Amino acid sequence: MGRGDLATLVRICDTAGRPRGTGFLADHDGTVVTSHEAVDGLSRVVLHAPGDRSWLAEAEAVTPLPESGLALVRTEGLGGRPLPLATRPEIEPGTYVRIAAQGWREARVLGPAAVTYTAADRFHALADALELAIGTEGAEALRRGGQAAGGPVLDTVTGTVLAVLGTALRGDRRAAGYAVPLRPAGPLTSLLRRNAATVPAYGPDLNLAAILELTATSTGPVRDPGPWPEPVERPDCVREFARFTAGDTPSSPSSAPPAPDAPPPSPRSAPAAPGRRPAPTVRLRGADLRAEDRSLADAVGRALHQAGRIVAASGALGDTTTATPERAAALARDAGRPLLVVLDGPEEMPPLLAHRLADWTRATEGGSAPTGSTSSPPAAPSTGNRPARSTLPAPCTARRRTRLRRPRPQAASAAEARAVQEGYGLGETDLARRTPGTRSPCGCSPRCGRRCPARCRDGPDARRSSPPTWT
């Protein structure tokens, strides 16, 4: 069932079978969102979902919110796919939407409007409703008492629920349709939090569930790795992770890097993130870095962008490129699940990046890649007003290969030394094999079975103009 499909909707009836309105699932726990008028005055309601699934909700399972024009109903076994709820603070006028009013119809948001909701017992003033422009047939479908009450108002681009239709809402324009947006207040606060953590939404409504989906996609499919070698405990790595977990101040970026021959920290030997809730995790290798990277955030951004292309190809709605490293880390931090970035094999980074490792590390830990959490495992770069913290233990310096140079032997004469200095004399190997007292007349060749070319005897000027060719 895709987003915007009629199959995601739930019909709400009284116990006699008379239709009262429509609702939709908002989480995987079976919470149905509808308008208050759909359940107003009923002690029990019956909900019908596609596939001949029904649920009888008693009064204690219904949470009326008449001051918001909404109601929540707890159900079980209805199945279906929850719809993502909008998280944007404001809805721009001119946004095109789809509403379920005797079939899916297109409408347009005119802007905010003050309306009055008429319940069975009293009137309720709603100051932040949405006014919708809809055709004549759609306006007829929104008449009071119709099944359109409680239906979702879907953004045509992102597929998120911007508001809930109400047929008992009255404003300045009678011909217009009105809907109630979902704002965090009372029981809606926890519902919006659960929805954002479990139902992905992209574009302006990017949420934690989308970040979890992208980071899981960037990791790739899970395969059987086969037998693992015995884990090796690395005290430095364990100490750094314990420091992050405890919320202590990390090592200064200007501190001395690990020794070149020190073993690199391995995520396989690092402790897992505490808690059972899934945390967004980006796994990278040193080979994923690029020479032009300014900080680790660049590599994280590429991983999220590539995962976004895969998610979009699988049918996700909305712009996945809004999931930048900074925004992803901020969303994860606000949800209490800081973004974790694991960099394995840092010695595989490009040589040009390794040459400026100190600057890259400072940018990763400092202002160009600020972090979000102070009491959790290492977090990826994010934005914030407080001083930045380290996102990862400082990556180990790539092992440098030391080339052993053979000491250059002393020239046996001034002429031979001059020849070597000018670049036309002997190499180190020939000098090592030189036999004293057997120099050529020009002093630039040992006795090795080769003769000196004639132009070498023409004097220093000839030797500087062209190197000798040995035969």
Secondary structure, 3 states (H helix, E strand, C coil): CCCCCHHHEEEEECCCCCEEEEEEECCCCCEEEEEHHHCCCCCCEEEEECCCEEEEECHHHEEEECCCCEEEEECCCCCCCCCCECCCCCCCCCCEEEEECCCEEEEEEEEEEEEEEECCCCEEEEEEEEEEECCHHHHHHCCCCCCCCCCEEEECCCCCEEEEEECCEECCCCCCEEEECCCCCCHHHHHHHHHHHHCCCCHHHCCHHHHHHHHHHHHCCCCCCCCCCCCCCCHHHHHHHHHHHHCCCCCCCCCCCCCCCCCCCCHHHCCCCCCCCCCCEEEEEHHHCCCCCCCHHHHHHHHHHHHHHHHHHCCCCCCHHHCCHHHHHHHHHHCCCCCEEEEECHHHCCHHHHHCHHHHHHHHHCCCCCCCCCCCCCCCCCCCCCCCCCCCCCCCCCCCCCCCCCCCCCCCCHHHHHHHHHCCCCCHHHHHCCCCCCCCCCCCCCCCCCCCCHHHHHCHHHHHHCCCCCC
